[in-house]
Amino acid sequence: MRDGFQQAREGAVPPAEVTGAPLCRLPAETARDWGVVLVCTVGLTVSMIYLYALGPFVVPISREQGWSRGQTSAGLTLISLISVIAAPFVGYSIDRLGSRRIAILGCIVFCSGIALLSATGSLQSWFLIWTVVAAGSVMMKPTVWMSAVARRIHRRRGLAMGVALTGTGFSSAISPVVAGALIESSGWRAAFFVLGTTSALVLLPLLVLFFRDAPAAVSGNAVGAIPGRQSGLTISQGLRSAVFVRLVLSGFLINFCVMGLVVHFVPLLTGQGIAMDEAVKLAGLVGVATIVARLVTGSLIDRFHGPIVAAVGFSLPILASLVLLSFDGSTMMAATIAILIGAGVGAEVDALAYLASRYFGMRSFGTLFGTITGGISLGIGLGPTAAGMIYDAFGTYRPMFLLILPLVALSVALVASLGPYPDHKPDP
């Protein structure tokens, strides 16, 4: 046991080998570097409102438009399909152009799309506007923000990624509450318009004024490496590696399962007799748990072997599903489920981003992690849609809970089986 613990700690040596420079030669992070991390936090908060705010919209839109829940949430599938195709190219663009320009363009398109959802009048226009949202979303995926963080932060990269990704937790905690309040007071159309315009007014100035690429990010050199030298795998080497396949599959499976639970959490609770306002408040616990889990995961992954930390975090949706199978509609059980789901969400993307930076290095990080993000996006899109279709077919979410058990177990096995970190050397 002690040997295993020691190996776990030894596997988490700070990522000097990722940059190709000894740890003592890596530059210390500055206030500007951590300022960029905080902007990434806001960016990730905004980038996930399409997902976390959708729950309160499902029932009122379905009732008014006469659509099924599967049709109402199918826009997420459209986003996932576009992301699968476009994410690698966006990642390649980040490797060549940096994150700043991609993020600014993505913010404009994404927020415009969210606001335009208020104008939908048919199922066709609903999907057309979701295409606009998807075009912006793919330029605001974690690849954009994690590339910016990974190229600036070295000594505490896991923690920095965790801090940035707390934005998804804030979005999970705030979005359903704000959306629910707006829908209650002004209707779902006004709610979409306010969410889109307010998000743009908050994020766009921060990106223009404070979101700067690290100098080496645009030139293609790994930050912290000796000038003119790069470290890590090439695109072809990364795509052919077994680690890459495992990370893509694991990311798809865990997000397919956990996001199906997240998006349908409010309808699930109201179907058990919990009032809408109480269900929205309980959904906010998912975000709180996500924030805590992001920070805990980021801190632990800097100290212990990443695959072990990831496997433990990825297993939490199994516990959530087991509790859901015996859910009696009580507030206490609902709160427990929310915390387990949120903790599972908090362990996935930051762990996958960190593992990608350690196993692949920074030479082609944007392209490789962008492709992994495509798999994540596919899971995010298909999971909620599948959950909605299961409910439409069976009148209950119970089959979804049963499906989650083996799928999450496979995801856990994939990350747990990753080997030791490679020692990437810079090119001469």
Secondary structure as a PSIPRED ss2 file (coil, helix, strand):
# PSIPRED VFORMAT (PSIPRED V4.0)

   1 M C   1.000  0.000  0.000
   2 R H   0.000  1.000  0.000
   3 D H   0.000  1.000  0.000
   4 G H   0.000  1.000  0.000
   5 F H   0.000  1.000  0.000
   6 Q H   0.000  1.000  0.000
   7 Q H   0.000  1.000  0.000
   8 A H   0.000  1.000  0.000
   9 R H   0.000  1.000  0.000
  10 E H   0.000  1.000  0.000
  11 G C   1.000  0.000  0.000
  12 A C   1.000  0.000  0.000
  13 V C   1.000  0.000  0.000
  14 P C   1.000  0.000  0.000
  15 P C   1.000  0.000  0.000
  16 A H   0.000  1.000  0.000
  17 E H   0.000  1.000  0.000
  18 V H   0.000  1.000  0.000
  19 T H   0.000  1.000  0.000
  20 G C   1.000  0.000  0.000
  21 A C   1.000  0.000  0.000
  22 P C   1.000  0.000  0.000
  23 L H   0.000  1.000  0.000
  24 C H   0.000  1.000  0.000
  25 R H   0.000  1.000  0.000
  26 L C   1.000  0.000  0.000
  27 P C   1.000  0.000  0.000
  28 A C   1.000  0.000  0.000
  29 E C   1.000  0.000  0.000
  30 T C   1.000  0.000  0.000
  31 A H   0.000  1.000  0.000
  32 R H   0.000  1.000  0.000
  33 D H   0.000  1.000  0.000
  34 W H   0.000  1.000  0.000
  35 G H   0.000  1.000  0.000
  36 V H   0.000  1.000  0.000
  37 V H   0.000  1.000  0.000
  38 L H   0.000  1.000  0.000
  39 V H   0.000  1.000  0.000
  40 C H   0.000  1.000  0.000
  41 T H   0.000  1.000  0.000
  42 V H   0.000  1.000  0.000
  43 G H   0.000  1.000  0.000
  44 L H   0.000  1.000  0.000
  45 T H   0.000  1.000  0.000
  46 V H   0.000  1.000  0.000
  47 S H   0.000  1.000  0.000
  48 M C   1.000  0.000  0.000
  49 I H   0.000  1.000  0.000
  50 Y H   0.000  1.000  0.000
  51 L H   0.000  1.000  0.000
  52 Y H   0.000  1.000  0.000
  53 A C   1.000  0.000  0.000
  54 L H   0.000  1.000  0.000
  55 G H   0.000  1.000  0.000
  56 P H   0.000  1.000  0.000
  57 F H   0.000  1.000  0.000
  58 V H   0.000  1.000  0.000
  59 V H   0.000  1.000  0.000
  60 P H   0.000  1.000  0.000
  61 I H   0.000  1.000  0.000
  62 S H   0.000  1.000  0.000
  63 R H   0.000  1.000  0.000
  64 E H   0.000  1.000  0.000
  65 Q H   0.000  1.000  0.000
  66 G C   1.000  0.000  0.000
  67 W C   1.000  0.000  0.000
  68 S C   1.000  0.000  0.000
  69 R H   0.000  1.000  0.000
  70 G H   0.000  1.000  0.000
  71 Q H   0.000  1.000  0.000
  72 T H   0.000  1.000  0.000
  73 S C   1.000  0.000  0.000
  74 A C   1.000  0.000  0.000
  75 G H   0.000  1.000  0.000
  76 L H   0.000  1.000  0.000
  77 T H   0.000  1.000  0.000
  78 L H   0.000  1.000  0.000
  79 I H   0.000  1.000  0.000
  80 S H   0.000  1.000  0.000
  81 L H   0.000  1.000  0.000
  82 I H   0.000  1.000  0.000
  83 S H   0.000  1.000  0.000
  84 V H   0.000  1.000  0.000
  85 I H   0.000  1.000  0.000
  86 A H   0.000  1.000  0.000
  87 A H   0.000  1.000  0.000
  88 P H   0.000  1.000  0.000
  89 F H   0.000  1.000  0.000
  90 V H   0.000  1.000  0.000
  91 G H   0.000  1.000  0.000
  92 Y H   0.000  1.000  0.000
  93 S H   0.000  1.000  0.000
  94 I H   0.000  1.000  0.000
  95 D H   0.000  1.000  0.000
  96 R H   0.000  1.000  0.000
  97 L H   0.000  1.000  0.000
  98 G C   1.000  0.000  0.000
  99 S H   0.000  1.000  0.000
 100 R H   0.000  1.000  0.000
 101 R H   0.000  1.000  0.000
 102 I H   0.000  1.000  0.000
 103 A H   0.000  1.000  0.000
 104 I H   0.000  1.000  0.000
 105 L H   0.000  1.000  0.000
 106 G H   0.000  1.000  0.000
 107 C H   0.000  1.000  0.000
 108 I H   0.000  1.000  0.000
 109 V H   0.000  1.000  0.000
 110 F H   0.000  1.000  0.000
 111 C H   0.000  1.000  0.000
 112 S H   0.000  1.000  0.000
 113 G H   0.000  1.000  0.000
 114 I H   0.000  1.000  0.000
 115 A H   0.000  1.000  0.000
 116 L H   0.000  1.000  0.000
 117 L H   0.000  1.000  0.000
 118 S H   0.000  1.000  0.000
 119 A H   0.000  1.000  0.000
 120 T C   1.000  0.000  0.000
 121 G C   1.000  0.000  0.000
 122 S C   1.000  0.000  0.000
 123 L H   0.000  1.000  0.000
 124 Q H   0.000  1.000  0.000
 125 S H   0.000  1.000  0.000
 126 W H   0.000  1.000  0.000
 127 F H   0.000  1.000  0.000
 128 L H   0.000  1.000  0.000
 129 I H   0.000  1.000  0.000
 130 W H   0.000  1.000  0.000
 131 T H   0.000  1.000  0.000
 132 V H   0.000  1.000  0.000
 133 V H   0.000  1.000  0.000
 134 A H   0.000  1.000  0.000
 135 A H   0.000  1.000  0.000
 136 G H   0.000  1.000  0.000
 137 S H   0.000  1.000  0.000
 138 V C   1.000  0.000  0.000
 139 M C   1.000  0.000  0.000
 140 M C   1.000  0.000  0.000
 141 K C   1.000  0.000  0.000
 142 P H   0.000  1.000  0.000
 143 T H   0.000  1.000  0.000
 144 V H   0.000  1.000  0.000
 145 W H   0.000  1.000  0.000
 146 M H   0.000  1.000  0.000
 147 S H   0.000  1.000  0.000
 148 A H   0.000  1.000  0.000
 149 V H   0.000  1.000  0.000
 150 A H   0.000  1.000  0.000
 151 R C   1.000  0.000  0.000
 152 R C   1.000  0.000  0.000
 153 I C   1.000  0.000  0.000
 154 H C   1.000  0.000  0.000
 155 R C   1.000  0.000  0.000
 156 R C   1.000  0.000  0.000
 157 R H   0.000  1.000  0.000
 158 G H   0.000  1.000  0.000
 159 L H   0.000  1.000  0.000
 160 A H   0.000  1.000  0.000
 161 M H   0.000  1.000  0.000
 162 G H   0.000  1.000  0.000
 163 V H   0.000  1.000  0.000
 164 A H   0.000  1.000  0.000
 165 L H   0.000  1.000  0.000
 166 T H   0.000  1.000  0.000
 167 G H   0.000  1.000  0.000
 168 T H   0.000  1.000  0.000
 169 G H   0.000  1.000  0.000
 170 F H   0.000  1.000  0.000
 171 S H   0.000  1.000  0.000
 172 S H   0.000  1.000  0.000
 173 A H   0.000  1.000  0.000
 174 I H   0.000  1.000  0.000
 175 S H   0.000  1.000  0.000
 176 P H   0.000  1.000  0.000
 177 V H   0.000  1.000  0.000
 178 V H   0.000  1.000  0.000
 179 A H   0.000  1.000  0.000
 180 G H   0.000  1.000  0.000
 181 A H   0.000  1.000  0.000
 182 L H   0.000  1.000  0.000
 183 I H   0.000  1.000  0.000
 184 E H   0.000  1.000  0.000
 185 S H   0.000  1.000  0.000
 186 S H   0.000  1.000  0.000
 187 G C   1.000  0.000  0.000
 188 W H   0.000  1.000  0.000
 189 R H   0.000  1.000  0.000
 190 A H   0.000  1.000  0.000
 191 A H   0.000  1.000  0.000
 192 F H   0.000  1.000  0.000
 193 F H   0.000  1.000  0.000
 194 V H   0.000  1.000  0.000
 195 L H   0.000  1.000  0.000
 196 G H   0.000  1.000  0.000
 197 T H   0.000  1.000  0.000
 198 T H   0.000  1.000  0.000
 199 S H   0.000  1.000  0.000
 200 A H   0.000  1.000  0.000
 201 L H   0.000  1.000  0.000
 202 V H   0.000  1.000  0.000
 203 L H   0.000  1.000  0.000
 204 L H   0.000  1.000  0.000
 205 P H   0.000  1.000  0.000
 206 L H   0.000  1.000  0.000
 207 L H   0.000  1.000  0.000
 208 V H   0.000  1.000  0.000
 209 L H   0.000  1.000  0.000
 210 F H   0.000  1.000  0.000
 211 F C   1.000  0.000  0.000
 212 R C   1.000  0.000  0.000
 213 D C   1.000  0.000  0.000
 214 A C   1.000  0.000  0.000
 215 P H   0.000  1.000  0.000
 216 A H   0.000  1.000  0.000
 217 A H   0.000  1.000  0.000
 218 V H   0.000  1.000  0.000
 219 S H   0.000  1.000  0.000
 220 G C   1.000  0.000  0.000
 221 N C   1.000  0.000  0.000
 222 A C   1.000  0.000  0.000
 223 V C   1.000  0.000  0.000
 224 G C   1.000  0.000  0.000
 225 A C   1.000  0.000  0.000
 226 I C   1.000  0.000  0.000
 227 P C   1.000  0.000  0.000
 228 G C   1.000  0.000  0.000
 229 R C   1.000  0.000  0.000
 230 Q C   1.000  0.000  0.000
 231 S C   1.000  0.000  0.000
 232 G C   1.000  0.000  0.000
 233 L C   1.000  0.000  0.000
 234 T C   1.000  0.000  0.000
 235 I H   0.000  1.000  0.000
 236 S H   0.000  1.000  0.000
 237 Q H   0.000  1.000  0.000
 238 G H   0.000  1.000  0.000
 239 L H   0.000  1.000  0.000
 240 R H   0.000  1.000  0.000
 241 S C   1.000  0.000  0.000
 242 A H   0.000  1.000  0.000
 243 V H   0.000  1.000  0.000
 244 F H   0.000  1.000  0.000
 245 V H   0.000  1.000  0.000
 246 R H   0.000  1.000  0.000
 247 L H   0.000  1.000  0.000
 248 V H   0.000  1.000  0.000
 249 L H   0.000  1.000  0.000
 250 S H   0.000  1.000  0.000
 251 G H   0.000  1.000  0.000
 252 F H   0.000  1.000  0.000
 253 L H   0.000  1.000  0.000
 254 I H   0.000  1.000  0.000
 255 N H   0.000  1.000  0.000
 256 F H   0.000  1.000  0.000
 257 C H   0.000  1.000  0.000
 258 V H   0.000  1.000  0.000
 259 M H   0.000  1.000  0.000
 260 G H   0.000  1.000  0.000
 261 L H   0.000  1.000  0.000
 262 V H   0.000  1.000  0.000
 263 V H   0.000  1.000  0.000
 264 H C   1.000  0.000  0.000
 265 F H   0.000  1.000  0.000
 266 V H   0.000  1.000  0.000
 267 P H   0.000  1.000  0.000
 268 L H   0.000  1.000  0.000
 269 L H   0.000  1.000  0.000
 270 T H   0.000  1.000  0.000
 271 G H   0.000  1.000  0.000
 272 Q C   1.000  0.000  0.000
 273 G C   1.000  0.000  0.000
 274 I C   1.000  0.000  0.000
 275 A C   1.000  0.000  0.000
 276 M H   0.000  1.000  0.000
 277 D H   0.000  1.000  0.000
 278 E H   0.000  1.000  0.000
 279 A H   0.000  1.000  0.000
 280 V H   0.000  1.000  0.000
 281 K H   0.000  1.000  0.000
 282 L H   0.000  1.000  0.000
 283 A H   0.000  1.000  0.000
 284 G H   0.000  1.000  0.000
 285 L H   0.000  1.000  0.000
 286 V H   0.000  1.000  0.000
 287 G H   0.000  1.000  0.000
 288 V H   0.000  1.000  0.000
 289 A H   0.000  1.000  0.000
 290 T H   0.000  1.000  0.000
 291 I H   0.000  1.000  0.000
 292 V H   0.000  1.000  0.000
 293 A H   0.000  1.000  0.000
 294 R H   0.000  1.000  0.000
 295 L H   0.000  1.000  0.000
 296 V H   0.000  1.000  0.000
 297 T H   0.000  1.000  0.000
 298 G H   0.000  1.000  0.000
 299 S H   0.000  1.000  0.000
 300 L H   0.000  1.000  0.000
 301 I H   0.000  1.000  0.000
 302 D H   0.000  1.000  0.000
 303 R H   0.000  1.000  0.000
 304 F C   1.000  0.000  0.000
 305 H C   1.000  0.000  0.000
 306 G H   0.000  1.000  0.000
 307 P H   0.000  1.000  0.000
 308 I H   0.000  1.000  0.000
 309 V H   0.000  1.000  0.000
 310 A H   0.000  1.000  0.000
 311 A H   0.000  1.000  0.000
 312 V H   0.000  1.000  0.000
 313 G H   0.000  1.000  0.000
 314 F H   0.000  1.000  0.000
 315 S C   1.000  0.000  0.000
 316 L H   0.000  1.000  0.000
 317 P H   0.000  1.000  0.000
 318 I H   0.000  1.000  0.000
 319 L H   0.000  1.000  0.000
 320 A H   0.000  1.000  0.000
 321 S H   0.000  1.000  0.000
 322 L H   0.000  1.000  0.000
 323 V H   0.000  1.000  0.000
 324 L H   0.000  1.000  0.000
 325 L H   0.000  1.000  0.000
 326 S C   1.000  0.000  0.000
 327 F C   1.000  0.000  0.000
 328 D C   1.000  0.000  0.000
 329 G C   1.000  0.000  0.000
 330 S C   1.000  0.000  0.000
 331 T H   0.000  1.000  0.000
 332 M H   0.000  1.000  0.000
 333 M H   0.000  1.000  0.000
 334 A H   0.000  1.000  0.000
 335 A H   0.000  1.000  0.000
 336 T H   0.000  1.000  0.000
 337 I H   0.000  1.000  0.000
 338 A H   0.000  1.000  0.000
 339 I H   0.000  1.000  0.000
 340 L H   0.000  1.000  0.000
 341 I H   0.000  1.000  0.000
 342 G H   0.000  1.000  0.000
 343 A H   0.000  1.000  0.000
 344 G H   0.000  1.000  0.000
 345 V H   0.000  1.000  0.000
 346 G H   0.000  1.000  0.000
 347 A H   0.000  1.000  0.000
 348 E H   0.000  1.000  0.000
 349 V H   0.000  1.000  0.000
 350 D H   0.000  1.000  0.000
 351 A H   0.000  1.000  0.000
 352 L H   0.000  1.000  0.000
 353 A H   0.000  1.000  0.000
 354 Y H   0.000  1.000  0.000
 355 L H   0.000  1.000  0.000
 356 A H   0.000  1.000  0.000
 357 S H   0.000  1.000  0.000
 358 R H   0.000  1.000  0.000
 359 Y H   0.000  1.000  0.000
 360 F H   0.000  1.000  0.000
 361 G C   1.000  0.000  0.000
 362 M C   1.000  0.000  0.000
 363 R C   1.000  0.000  0.000
 364 S C   1.000  0.000  0.000
 365 F H   0.000  1.000  0.000
 366 G H   0.000  1.000  0.000
 367 T H   0.000  1.000  0.000
 368 L H   0.000  1.000  0.000
 369 F H   0.000  1.000  0.000
 370 G H   0.000  1.000  0.000
 371 T H   0.000  1.000  0.000
 372 I H   0.000  1.000  0.000
 373 T H   0.000  1.000  0.000
 374 G H   0.000  1.000  0.000
 375 G H   0.000  1.000  0.000
 376 I H   0.000  1.000  0.000
 377 S H   0.000  1.000  0.000
 378 L H   0.000  1.000  0.000
 379 G H   0.000  1.000  0.000
 380 I H   0.000  1.000  0.000
 381 G H   0.000  1.000  0.000
 382 L H   0.000  1.000  0.000
 383 G H   0.000  1.000  0.000
 384 P H   0.000  1.000  0.000
 385 T H   0.000  1.000  0.000
 386 A H   0.000  1.000  0.000
 387 A H   0.000  1.000  0.000
 388 G H   0.000  1.000  0.000
 389 M H   0.000  1.000  0.000
 390 I H   0.000  1.000  0.000
 391 Y H   0.000  1.000  0.000
 392 D H   0.000  1.000  0.000
 393 A H   0.000  1.000  0.000
 394 F H   0.000  1.000  0.000
 395 G C   1.000  0.000  0.000
 396 T C   1.000  0.000  0.000
 397 Y C   1.000  0.000  0.000
 398 R H   0.000  1.000  0.000
 399 P H   0.000  1.000  0.000
 400 M H   0.000  1.000  0.000
 401 F H   0.000  1.000  0.000
 402 L H   0.000  1.000  0.000
 403 L H   0.000  1.000  0.000
 404 I H   0.000  1.000  0.000
 405 L H   0.000  1.000  0.000
 406 P H   0.000  1.000  0.000
 407 L H   0.000  1.000  0.000
 408 V H   0.000  1.000  0.000
 409 A H   0.000  1.000  0.000
 410 L H   0.000  1.000  0.000
 411 S H   0.000  1.000  0.000
 412 V H   0.000  1.000  0.000
 413 A H   0.000  1.000  0.000
 414 L H   0.000  1.000  0.000
 415 V H   0.000  1.000  0.000
 416 A H   0.000  1.000  0.000
 417 S C   1.000  0.000  0.000
 418 L C   1.000  0.000  0.000
 419 G C   1.000  0.000  0.000
 420 P C   1.000  0.000  0.000
 421 Y C   1.000  0.000  0.000
 422 P C   1.000  0.000  0.000
 423 D C   1.000  0.000  0.000
 424 H C   1.000  0.000  0.000
 425 K C   1.000  0.000  0.000
 426 P C   1.000  0.000  0.000
 427 D C   1.000  0.000  0.000
 428 P C   1.000  0.000  0.000
